[in-house]
Amino acid sequence: MKNKKLILIQGLGVIGSINAFCIAHKNYNDQVIGFEANDKIGDEIINKIKKGKFPFKSKDKKLRLVVNSVKKNKNLIATNNYEIIKQNKSPDIVICCLALKYFSTKKKQMVENSKFIKNFSQIIQNINHKTLIIVQTSLPPGFSKKYLIPMASKTLKKNTKGKFDVPLYSYSYERVTPGHRIVDSFLKMQRVFACNNIKSKKLFKSFFSKILNFNNSLLELDDITECETCKILENSYRATNIAFLNEWMDYSKKLKLNLNKILEFIRLRPTHSNIRYPGLGVGGFCLTKDPMFGKYSMNEIFKFKYDKFNFSTNSIIINRNMINHTIEIINDELINLKKKRILLVGITYLDGSDDIRKSPSLELGRILKTKFGSDVVYYDNFYSKKLQNLNKINFEKDYFDAVIFCVKGSFQNNVLKSKVIKKTKLILDTNQIFDKKITNYLKKLNKKFIILGDYKY
Ligand SMILES: NC(=O)c1ccc[n+]([C@@H]2O[C@H](COP(=O)([O-])OP(=O)(O)OC[C@H]3O[C@@H](n4cnc5c(N)ncnc54)[C@H](O)[C@@H]3O)[C@@H](O)[C@H]2O)c1
């Protein structure tokens, strides 16, 4: 086809993959090529896409429709062979969905930054003056202007023999929420963006307004650093909002208050409707690192040494330690945790996703095992990869001193009728998992059924 666009996507983690599938689905006349790393993880992802599958498990029913339509169109290829870039025409669109990790030491972060920039240089190697680059990775604000735009400018100059040196660059972070609504979180969520000039803005708008075809879907910021900041602030706000509840959980536990009911009433006030819930803290890849990027940007990119970014950076520490609150409750109830058999139900960081990065329940299990000498078994019937001590359980024969429910959707309701649940000393709901009916059932079944946040037991 004459106007067939060539779209390259780099990094097919959950974010790159949802980009690749949704863009190939919406732009069925275009060719999408997704690039992965040349390693075991990359190979697994590529093989799944080659088989016409989405490489990550998700409970989103809409995902099947999107994946099937792409399979039918045959317009998505996944590869780790960067050589094919040279064999093709210059790409129309290049999308970077790599991950930039955060390290607390300056040296390690510099190594990570260099690795990222080197990888980025591979995907832009064949750009010309009409190629639009869209970077979606969460970055310390200032990163694009300091590293990525100069790199793209150098490449463009080389590719056009000095004729052009201003690449068409845009930064537009994604707002994907893996799990039950991953497709809608991509296709129906407004997208914030910023571009380096009028031409890139025009191209960006034309490309994304067809993918997100609803009113006011594109929110423009004037400056690329502003847009990078928007992402980091958005995630820092969320992480801080969660961390804020930690001290109120400790307070309410000491005073034996029902914090859940208090919060329910606070949420009714429109200005306070998004106050968070008591829980195990924060998991996943983003909220556990992005709040550090504000400080990193301030100190290392813009060289303002004095700013500590107290709220954002402390949110990470508080969220990591939030687990201790739950450990205290288990310890109070079982008196001594040594050799106690504990079943943790749900190991992913989010319901409906198979991501276990920084999973709070796995961390809870690790602490119970290593610090307290407990015998921990995990159960999760959604997570399908192999893991030590996972699903080695017979619900009709085994005994556990405590069953800790961590993730909704990680078990089937018949588990609740099993002997394990009937015989255990303590059942703890750490994540507002059960509705009123099941709560009443469990209360009748076991006198030690505790819901995190309700300390009137
Ligand atoms: N996971 C989420 O829920 C989520 C949500 C919102 C935003 N984000 C942000 O989106 C970005 C991507 O997140 P993710 O979870 O998909 O990360 P990820 O680490 O899972 O994905 C990155 C992928 O890039 C691949 N890769 C590494 N080197 C490569 C190379 N040279 N060429 C091609 N591929 C290469 C890796 O194998 C990996 O699969 C991050 O900045 C993250 O903070 C993630």
PDBQT file of the ligand as one rigid body, heavy atoms in Angstrom, charges set to zero:
ROOT
HETATM    1  N1  LIG A 501       4.428  -1.480  34.079  1.00  0.00    +0.000 N 
HETATM    2  C1  LIG A 501       3.570  -0.541  34.291  1.00  0.00    +0.000 C 
HETATM    3  O1  LIG A 501       2.525  -0.762  34.865  1.00  0.00    +0.000 OA
HETATM    4  C2  LIG A 501       3.810   0.849  33.856  1.00  0.00    +0.000 A 
HETATM    5  C3  LIG A 501       2.771   1.741  33.945  1.00  0.00    +0.000 A 
HETATM    6  C4  LIG A 501       2.992   3.001  33.557  1.00  0.00    +0.000 A 
HETATM    7  C5  LIG A 501       4.241   3.376  33.106  1.00  0.00    +0.000 A 
HETATM    8  N2  LIG A 501       5.271   2.520  33.009  1.00  0.00    +0.000 N 
HETATM    9  C6  LIG A 501       6.554   3.007  32.508  1.00  0.00    +0.000 C 
HETATM   10  O2  LIG A 501       6.720   2.560  31.167  1.00  0.00    +0.000 OA
HETATM   11  C7  LIG A 501       8.061   2.196  30.913  1.00  0.00    +0.000 C 
HETATM   12  C8  LIG A 501       8.146   0.736  30.518  1.00  0.00    +0.000 C 
HETATM   13  O3  LIG A 501       7.636  -0.052  31.576  1.00  0.00    +0.000 OA
HETATM   14  P1  LIG A 501       7.540  -1.644  31.471  1.00  0.00    +0.000 P 
HETATM   15  O4  LIG A 501       6.866  -2.131  32.692  1.00  0.00    +0.000 OA
HETATM   16  O5  LIG A 501       7.001  -2.022  30.171  1.00  0.00    +0.000 OA
HETATM   17  O6  LIG A 501       9.106  -1.998  31.541  1.00  0.00    +0.000 OA
HETATM   18  P2  LIG A 501       9.823  -3.367  31.195  1.00  0.00    +0.000 P 
HETATM   19  O7  LIG A 501      11.156  -3.337  31.855  1.00  0.00    +0.000 OA
HETATM   20  O8  LIG A 501       8.929  -4.489  31.481  1.00  0.00    +0.000 OA
HETATM   21  O9  LIG A 501       9.957  -3.261  29.621  1.00  0.00    +0.000 OA
HETATM   22  C9  LIG A 501      11.079  -2.809  28.955  1.00  0.00    +0.000 C 
HETATM   23  C10 LIG A 501      11.424  -3.843  27.925  1.00  0.00    +0.000 C 
HETATM   24  O10 LIG A 501      12.534  -3.378  27.171  1.00  0.00    +0.000 OA
HETATM   25  C11 LIG A 501      13.281  -4.508  26.810  1.00  0.00    +0.000 C 
HETATM   26  N3  LIG A 501      14.619  -4.106  26.365  1.00  0.00    +0.000 N 
HETATM   27  C12 LIG A 501      15.742  -3.923  27.078  1.00  0.00    +0.000 A 
HETATM   28  N4  LIG A 501      16.759  -3.597  26.267  1.00  0.00    +0.000 NA
HETATM   29  C13 LIG A 501      16.259  -3.532  25.018  1.00  0.00    +0.000 A 
HETATM   30  C14 LIG A 501      16.802  -3.242  23.750  1.00  0.00    +0.000 A 
HETATM   31  N5  LIG A 501      18.086  -2.935  23.588  1.00  0.00    +0.000 N 
HETATM   32  N6  LIG A 501      15.977  -3.285  22.671  1.00  0.00    +0.000 NA
HETATM   33  C15 LIG A 501      14.672  -3.601  22.796  1.00  0.00    +0.000 A 
HETATM   34  N7  LIG A 501      14.118  -3.901  23.971  1.00  0.00    +0.000 NA
HETATM   35  C16 LIG A 501      14.893  -3.859  25.061  1.00  0.00    +0.000 A 
HETATM   36  C17 LIG A 501      13.287  -5.379  28.034  1.00  0.00    +0.000 C 
HETATM   37  O11 LIG A 501      13.595  -6.723  27.733  1.00  0.00    +0.000 OA
HETATM   38  C18 LIG A 501      11.846  -5.185  28.534  1.00  0.00    +0.000 C 
HETATM   39  O12 LIG A 501      10.996  -6.200  28.080  1.00  0.00    +0.000 OA
HETATM   40  C19 LIG A 501       8.821   2.523  32.193  1.00  0.00    +0.000 C 
HETATM   41  O13 LIG A 501       9.368   3.798  32.105  1.00  0.00    +0.000 OA
HETATM   42  C20 LIG A 501       7.762   2.495  33.272  1.00  0.00    +0.000 C 
HETATM   43  O14 LIG A 501       8.085   3.266  34.372  1.00  0.00    +0.000 OA
HETATM   44  C21 LIG A 501       5.059   1.239  33.364  1.00  0.00    +0.000 A 
ENDROOT
TORSDOF 0
